[in-house]
Amino acid sequence: MNTQYSTRYAIGRNEIKTFTTEQLRAEFLLTGLMQDDLVNIYYTHYDRFIVGGAVPVKGPLTLETLDALKSANFLDRRELGVINIGASGTVTVDDVVYELENKEALYVGKGAVSVTFNSVDGSNPARFYINSAPAHASFPNKKVGMQDANILHMGSKEAANERKIHQLLINGIVETCQLQMGVTCLQPGSIWNTMPAHQHDRRMEAYFYFEVQPEQAVCHFMGEPDQTRHIWTHNEQAIISPPWSIHSGAGSTNYSFIWGMAGENLAYDDMDKYTAAELR
């Protein structure tokens, strides 16, 4: 076995009003995602969304099924999104090899039997970030490079939130059941992501922060708009964002993050925005 997993159960919006810092971190912060020669997976009860990581160093890593899935194969009833944040690597799906460079993505449809992660050079490994959601239909596998992404230029230097949003696995680029993923890169001098903050009660989301420099950090804001909470995150850590929660963050320097969503619809702009003046 090269897989380990743990479960995060759903927490209600009223419960967290009494949570300590330690309780917030235990329920919503996902750590240790990128470990050498391990597939580390968190199975959440928010839309049954899965967050994971795989770092093949000594050899290939196989995406094994989990007890929680009660299925012969991981993707019997699921779809999968993979984004490589490391050096060159490959993902082999049922004997078809997909080469992924840094920040390139792969969508794998429901019904794939075998998924294997590998690095071109184990001394400089690929680092695969994984999201998965339940699927009702099978759609074709598809690689999406950064040149294939739909790029949104958002924010401004004056507001310290100038950023490029690379929409990779989204409706219009890849056909999916409910999974959406992309990469947002904060530009030098900018620190705020997703400002104005928003929530979407129709789906959940997960943020994976990376390219956070040593000795730096990102403060992630969550909770209801008038009952916000915060969690300090570091490099290659993720945050679960429930449907009732806003999601936004500010770093001590610029950084990048991967957003992944699943839920009611595929409309990227389906969000309820809150200005900074409205937050409490």
Secondary structure as UniProt FT lines:
FT   STRAND          3..8
FT   TURN            13..14
FT   HELIX           15..18
FT   HELIX           21..28
FT   STRAND          29..30
FT   STRAND          39..44
FT   TURN            47..48
FT   STRAND          50..55
FT   STRAND          61..62
FT   HELIX           67..69
FT   TURN            74..75
FT   STRAND          78..84
FT   STRAND          89..93
FT   TURN            94..95
FT   STRAND          96..100
FT   TURN            102..103
FT   STRAND          105..108
FT   TURN            110..111
FT   STRAND          115..119
FT   TURN            122..123
FT   STRAND          128..134
FT   STRAND          142..144
FT   HELIX           146..148
FT   STRAND          150..154
FT   TURN            157..160
FT   STRAND          163..169
FT   TURN            171..173
FT   STRAND          180..186
FT   TURN            188..189
FT   STRAND          192..199
FT   TURN            201..202
FT   STRAND          203..210
FT   TURN            214..215
FT   STRAND          218..224
FT   TURN            225..226
FT   STRAND          227..233
FT   TURN            235..236
FT   STRAND          237..241
FT   TURN            243..244
FT   STRAND          247..251
FT   STRAND          256..263
FT   TURN            268..269
FT   STRAND          272..274
FT   HELIX           276..278
//
